[in-house]
Amino acid sequence: MAARGADKAWSRPQPQRVAAILAELDKLYPAAQCALRFADAWQLLVATILSAQCTDERVNMVTPEFFARWPGPAQAAAADQAQVEEVIRSTGFFRNKAKAIIGAARAVLERHGGQVPAAMDDLTGLPGVGRKTANVVLGNAFGVPGITVDTHVKRLAGLLGLSDQADPDKIEQQLMEIIPEERWTLFSHQMILHGRQVCPARKPRCGQCALAPHCPHGQSVLAGPEGQRRKP
């Protein structure tokens, strides 16, 4: 059981409540999938690097030109960084992203024979690739289950009482303990969609949320003055 610093040990949520949350997510988002457009593991790796602090919609607008000019690791490894920066500028943090993409391309060529690796340790050994990016690639390009802790999953896991941690890697480990492995990738997509559509950071719509009966935060909001005002 995971502990949070000197605090008491994490109180694992009851299996029945976790099952109820999963059942509601299945009703809401039965076909949830990766919103990034890609044709292979290399394209998904690049798109995921670009998606940091950027919307998937914007990334999908940028990647067609990127892949037309640098279709694979060999071309990207030899790319001029300034040219890459210009193409991906609208995704934000374009200098760091261009450096990471070119570095990852060179590492894929030098260490993995030009093929994006399908193992967590190998992926996180690439420049600019952490566990979040690696889990996106593993789950969606290779069918290897993984929980992607982006800003939405991080926030919702806390609100739902599925994790008491702030560090994404620790949140991932706690979620892996309570979510069935075969659901990890789908669960990630479902939580991301729910965060975007129903539970945005600035103004969660608890009164319209199907997960509210199973959500400590939602229950608190609905029991308080704001929730009382929503009642007819």
Secondary structure, DSSP 8 states (H G I E B T S, - for coil): --B-TTS-B-----HHHHHHHHHHHHHH-TT----S--SSHHHHHHHHHHTTTS-HHHHHHHHHHHHHH--SHHHHHT--HHHHHHHHGGGSSHHHHHHHHHHHHHHHHHHHTTS---SHHHHHTSTT--HHHHHHHHHHHS--------HHHHHHHHHTTS---SSHHHHHHHHHHHS-GGGHHHHHHHHHHHHHHT--SS---GGG-TTGGG-HHHHHHHHSHHHHHH--
